[in-house]
């Protein structure tokens, strides 16, 4: 890897990095039940949850975000900090989707810097009055974390902007990245100060905290953890340019549930996981799931909604009705197109205004009859790009107004000041059309708010003298590149870069028939009113509970250093195979059977050299020389290669091509599986595979005597997977009447005769031993992939079906910690070699004579 991570997360954020002050213990120490104080400070990274006291209490949700849903300002009279709820924050309204008795705790930063001397008092007030825990990032850390890494590097990248040169974006700065990790560490400390592991669900929000899950999962293996990304997730071609790409991916994968606004964002995330981490995903009963080291990480696709009650309460205000009357009078006789956007380079302000200019050029009869009102919210970031966008917007508006305006007509009205909520609602309610022309945006709730305001409320209608039964209309012109676009299917979707098309779409929106406007409005309002913020929170919460359900049914191991930490979760009966235990069982046994896979078991899967090492050959020779042992290599490889590589082991049995060919030792003949030798189907399969190979760069065909295999491990992951699915469907169709099976494995599609598998050949070998009276009392079976799982099942089934007084010790073992039907695991090939060497050192090899020579020798004795 070219990117650097950190060997120790504690060193990273302790003082060597940014000279941070020691993180104070969480304030306050939380009394989760009367009389019991939760004390879970520190980082015990030995991997257990046993030190966390399980406290019986009601269900809690811990909502973690960059900023708390609070407003904070100093009281001019008392000099004290005055705290109040930010009723416009979606985070505040999440609790509407939870059960009534659910306790909600918020963890985040205040939007105002609080001096260290005042932090204790503010912390106490925050928790007692608002159930909030403040993080209080040091100013230098906050600046580098939020204004630096988040706004200058992650935000542009996630919106498809690459720093191609210093004048267009900030290049990656490791100092800013270190501040980002340090800030996430401080957030983790605060969460750990309030968490009750048994009861709490943690829901983390947005790209500011993408490595926070790693800190939490490292400390609490069974923490119930969800994450929702409110911004776009870029395509893999863009995301892969980030030097710390894997650290952020693994951070998200340490969650149980990851949420996205649209399938496009989720698809890009899955593509990154596939290309960078080699992960595969599948749909499980309608849920997209990634298998990640034995853990199932679920993906949730659901756009956020708005709080209907909050918006309707603003519409009911007398100030809203008064403002609406005022602007209706001001723009009487004119059709108003409304835009409300942040001053941001991604909002497409200048493109929108240029499109409006084209509309006036193409339809001059609209002059004096149409107005674009553009409300500009304050910029959330700062920098040269924001200033350039602002200047371009002002210059364009000035030019249009000078060219097309008159003393009593201003075509473009630019409102660049803080606009109160009631005033925005009034503009929403009177606008004929709303346009959101962003070139890239995570969600954007402006169209939702516009639609609800156009619907109105009974109180507002009464104030305006409008009948409740009067038809409602609204039209939306939406960019294809914003998160809400897929949800609002009645909107006119546009490519914001195509200025002419946007102009035509705005014209279509304002000239559309009232009946069509009513139909579109009705469709949108129904969706928005039934998919509000409470529905979103409730749906995510239910899926998080479902995703966390199996936490205590598996054993967990933490692996990896620094931000590369990940959790392996396996069956509670699954454990490492002890060499000492196996050798002891081997020593006391009298008849033994050992089955070994080849690739990934005796030779590393990634090794270019496929010959077995000298250590492997030596151990196998010794084990094969023991007359009490029956040793078989069971592999998918061809018999020629295996015979050549394993020639020194004269008494070694080989089952090649998944058991189609079997040989008990070097001097015996190859036996076939007894299945029909008719391989005419190859003449049908090979041309089809050749066609897919020609059209899929990086793919290849492996021709075996009994099978044909199409490999796509070197092809583009997405295209290769797509082609493999097509090939599978194609072959299953043309081979429907042939005695073959078509399998899709890991980056392969294989066609082989029916009745050929590692499980079947293993069962046949064991049955032959039983028929010869050599009932094994010791069996070892080791493999690393899906086909070896059949061996593990077959051994248990075959030996349990026999009636014998001999008790057999079975050691079924997979290579690597992953879900398996085996009871044991070894981490890697070198561990397998050590085990074989241990068994070989215990073995007592004796010369194996042919039967007639053995009788002669015994008579002499």
PyMOL commands that set and color helices and strands:
alter all, ss='L'
color gray80, all
select helices_A, chain A and resi 9-12+90-97+116-130+139-158+174-194+207-209+212-219+236-239+245-253+263-277+308-315+318-330+349-362+364-366+384-404+421-430+446-455+458-464+485-487+499-511+514-530+533-547+551-553+562-564+579-588+614-625+639-645+657-659+682-695+717-734+758-771+786-801+829-842+851-860
alter helices_A, ss='H'
color red, helices_A
select strands_A, chain A and resi 31-33+36-37+60-67+70-74+81-85+103-109+132-134+200-205+224-228+257-260+281-284+287-292+295-301+335-342+370-377+412-415+433-436+476-479+492-494+554-559+566-571+575-576+592-596+629-634+653-656+661-663+671-672+700-703+707-711+740-745+748-753+778-783+809-815+824-826
alter strands_A, ss='S'
color yellow, strands_A
deselect
rebuild
show_as cartoon
